[in-house]
């Protein structure tokens, strides 16, 4: 953060960190779902196919990676919006 953080009131700092914490929790929930829950459910997902592959296999081999990359970009975009809202953007 830049020196402009000093100009924020305590209420603004609390709101900023609340929004930042919420974004991080959402990103961690998405990560948990696609790294723990989806592999756990792979046998049930394998009863369906996607692009000719069993869905559970596809989600573990490629789908989860796609979701992880999209989550990183989404989190960065959303955090930039929060930073700009509070005057902490670049």
C-alpha positions in Angstrom: 0.0 0.0 0.0 1.1 3.5 -0.6 1.4 6.4 1.8 -2.2 7.5 1.1 -3.2 4.7 3.5 -2.3 7.1 6.3 -5.1 9.4 5.2 -7.8 6.8 5.7 -10.0 7.0 8.8 -10.3 4.0 11.0 -13.8 3.3 9.6 -12.4 3.4 6.0 -9.5 1.1 7.0 -12.0 -1.4 8.6 -14.2 -1.3 5.5 -11.2 -1.8 3.2 -9.9 -4.8 5.1 -13.4 -6.2 5.4 -13.8 -6.1 1.6 -10.2 -7.5 1.1 -10.9 -10.3 3.6 -14.2 -11.2 1.8 -12.5 -11.4 -1.6 -9.8 -13.6 -0.1 -12.3 -15.9 1.6 -14.2 -16.3 -1.7 -11.0 -17.2 -3.5 -10.1 -19.7 -0.9 -13.6 -21.3 -1.0 -13.3 -21.7 -4.8 -9.8 -23.2 -4.4 -11.1 -25.6 -1.7 -14.0 -26.7 -3.9 -11.9 -27.4 -7.0 -8.9 -28.9 -5.1 -10.7 -31.0 -2.5 -14.4 -31.4 -3.3 -14.2 -32.1 -7.0 -11.5 -34.8 -6.8 -13.5 -36.3 -3.9 -16.5 -36.5 -6.2 -14.6 -37.7 -9.3 -16.0 -41.2 -9.3 -19.6 -39.8 -9.4 -18.6 -37.2 -12.0 -17.0 -39.9 -14.2 -20.5 -41.1 -15.0 -20.8 -38.1 -17.3 -18.5 -37.1 -20.2 -17.1 -33.7 -21.4 -15.3 -33.5 -24.7 -15.1 -37.3 -24.8 -13.4 -37.6 -21.4 -15.0 -38.7 -18.1 -16.0 -35.4 -16.4 -14.2 -36.2 -13.1 -10.9 -36.9 -15.0 -11.3 -33.7 -17.1 -12.1 -31.5 -14.0 -9.0 -32.8 -12.2 -6.6 -32.8 -15.2 -7.7 -29.5 -16.8 -10.9 -28.0 -15.4 -9.5 -27.2 -12.0 -6.4 -25.5 -13.5 -8.6 -23.3 -15.7 -10.7 -22.4 -12.6 -7.6 -21.6 -10.6 -6.2 -19.3 -13.3 -9.5 -17.5 -13.7 -9.8 -17.2 -9.9 -6.4 -15.4 -9.8 -7.4 -13.0 -12.5 -10.8 -12.3 -10.9 -9.3 -11.8 -7.5 -6.7 -9.4 -8.9 -9.4 -7.4 -10.8 -11.7 -7.3 -7.8 -8.9 -6.2 -5.4 -7.9 -3.4 -7.9 -11.5 -2.2 -7.8 -11.4 -2.2 -4.0 -8.1 -0.4 -3.9 -9.4 2.3 -6.3 -12.5 2.7 -4.3 -10.4 3.7 -1.3 -7.9 5.7 -3.2 -5.1 3.1 -2.8 -4.8 2.1 -6.4 -1.7 2.9 -8.5 
